[in-house]
Amino acid sequence: MKHLILLPLFSLLAQLSNAQCDFADTFKAQLIEDWKQAKVLTVEYLQIMPADKYSFKAESSIRSFAQQMLHLAQVNVAMASLGTGAPRPFPRSRRLEKSPGAQAKDSVLYFVNVSYDYVIHALETMDASKLEEKVKERDKEETRFAWLLKAFTHQTHHRGQTAIYIRLAGIKPPNWVE
């Protein structure tokens, strides 16, 4: 009799487990598509800004256009590494936005493209069942899921900031495309 009562419970638990796996895979697939679109948008921003404007600062106390985009690239890699567990394509200690040699248009395009390609590949190859694992960075512990959401929000924030730089350079920023 006990076995008859437990059988529906095991069936329900198996269904819940499958639903969680389905959600994780669906979330992963959506993230990959969103990162691909974010890369397209960001590259459009990089291409529309003239090379001689990459050192432009809207105000002397803030990052230049190049520094904003290099910061975006650096954090894409850092947070996606926490979210996926994939090894980073460039050393953690390298501060791209502080490196004068990284701030030319070609270099910025290179590092930003590497960062997006890294994130997309890391997402494609990660095991979606690990999204609920906790990962600690300094004094902050988050799930892999949370680190990936933070990474996406961060790159959107910094790309959005550069729209002002583009406008101040007298250029209309690219439109968002779905």
C-alpha positions in Angstrom: 0.0 0.0 0.0 2.9 2.4 0.8 4.3 1.9 -2.6 1.0 2.8 -4.2 1.0 6.1 -2.3 4.6 6.9 -3.2 4.3 6.2 -6.9 2.3 9.4 -7.7 4.7 11.4 -5.6 7.8 10.1 -7.5 5.9 10.8 -10.8 5.2 14.4 -9.7 8.8 14.9 -8.7 10.1 13.6 -12.0 7.7 16.0 -13.9 8.9 18.9 -11.8 12.5 18.0 -12.5 11.8 17.8 -16.2 10.0 21.2 -16.1 13.1 22.7 -14.4 15.4 21.3 -17.1 13.1 22.5 -19.8 13.1 26.0 -18.3 16.8 26.1 -17.9 17.3 25.1 -21.5 14.8 27.6 -22.7 16.4 30.3 -20.6 19.8 29.4 -22.0 18.6 29.5 -25.6 16.9 32.9 -25.0 20.1 34.3 -23.4 22.1 33.2 -26.4 19.8 35.0 -28.8 19.8 38.1 -26.7 23.6 38.2 -26.5 23.8 37.8 -30.3 21.5 40.7 -30.7 23.4 42.8 -28.1 26.6 42.1 -30.0 25.1 43.4 -33.3 23.8 46.6 -31.6 27.1 47.2 -29.8 29.2 46.7 -32.9 26.9 49.2 -34.8 27.6 51.7 -32.0 31.4 51.1 -32.4 31.3 51.3 -36.1 29.3 54.6 -36.3 31.6 56.4 -34.0 34.5 57.9 -35.9 38.0 56.7 -34.9 39.0 60.2 -33.9 36.1 60.4 -31.4 37.0 57.3 -29.4 38.9 59.4 -26.9 35.9 61.8 -26.5 34.6 62.3 -23.0 31.2 64.0 -22.4 32.7 65.4 -19.2 36.4 65.3 -18.0 35.7 63.2 -14.9 34.1 60.2 -16.8 35.3 57.5 -19.1 35.9 58.2 -22.8 33.9 56.4 -25.4 36.7 53.8 -25.8 37.0 53.3 -22.1 33.2 52.8 -21.7 33.3 50.1 -24.4 36.4 48.5 -23.0 34.8 48.4 -19.5 31.8 46.8 -21.1 34.0 44.1 -22.7 35.9 43.5 -19.5 32.8 43.0 -17.4 31.1 40.9 -20.1 33.9 38.4 -19.6 34.1 38.7 -15.8 30.4 38.2 -15.1 29.9 35.6 -17.8 32.8 33.6 -16.5 31.1 33.6 -13.1 27.8 32.6 -14.7 29.1 29.9 -17.0 32.3 28.7 -15.4 34.2 29.1 -18.7 37.8 30.2 -18.5 38.4 33.9 -19.5 39.9 34.8 -22.8 42.1 37.5 -21.3 43.7 37.8 -17.9 41.6 39.0 -15.0 44.4 41.4 -14.0 44.4 43.2 -17.3 42.6 46.5 -17.1 41.6 47.2 -20.7 40.1 50.7 -20.0 43.4 51.8 -18.4 45.5 50.5 -21.3 46.3 53.3 -23.8 47.2 50.7 -26.4 43.7 49.2 -26.2 41.8 52.4 -26.9 42.2 52.8 -30.6 39.1 52.0 -32.6 40.5 48.7 -34.1 41.5 47.5 -30.6 38.2 48.4 -29.0 36.4 46.6 -31.8 38.6 43.6 -31.2 38.1 43.4 -27.4 34.4 44.0 -27.6 33.9 41.3 -30.3 36.1 38.9 -28.3 33.9 39.5 -25.2 30.6 38.9 -27.0 31.9 35.9 -28.8 33.2 34.5 -25.5 29.9 35.0 -23.7 27.9 33.5 -26.6 30.2 30.4 -26.8 30.3 30.0 -23.0 26.5 30.0 -22.9 26.3 27.6 -25.8 28.6 25.1 -24.2 27.5 25.4 -20.5 25.3 22.9 -18.7 22.0 24.7 -18.1 21.3 22.5 -15.1 24.0 24.4 -13.3 22.2 27.7 -13.4 21.1 27.4 -9.8 24.7 26.8 -8.5 26.0 29.5 -6.2 29.2 31.3 -7.1 31.1 33.6 -4.8 33.0 36.6 -6.1 34.7 38.7 -3.4 31.9 39.3 -0.8 29.0 38.6 -3.1 27.5 35.2 -3.7 25.0 34.7 -6.5 23.6 31.9 -8.6 25.1 31.4 -12.1 21.6 32.5 -13.3 21.9 35.8 -11.4 25.5 36.5 -12.7 24.3 36.0 -16.3 21.4 38.4 -15.8 23.7 41.0 -14.2 26.1 40.7 -17.1 23.4 41.3 -19.6 22.1 44.3 -17.7 25.6 45.7 -17.3 26.4 45.7 -21.0 23.0 47.2 -21.9 23.6 50.0 -19.4 27.1 50.9 -20.7 26.0 50.6 -24.4 23.1 53.0 -23.5 25.5 55.4 -21.9 27.6 55.6 -25.2 24.5 56.7 -27.1 25.0 60.1 -25.5 28.6 60.2 -26.6 27.5 59.5 -30.2 24.9 62.2 -30.1 27.4 64.7 -28.6 29.7 63.9 -31.6 26.8 65.0 -33.8 25.8 61.5 -35.0 22.4 59.8 -34.6 22.9 56.5 -32.7 21.7 53.3 -34.5 18.1 52.4 -33.8 17.2 49.3 -31.8 16.2 46.4 -34.0 14.4 43.3 -32.8 
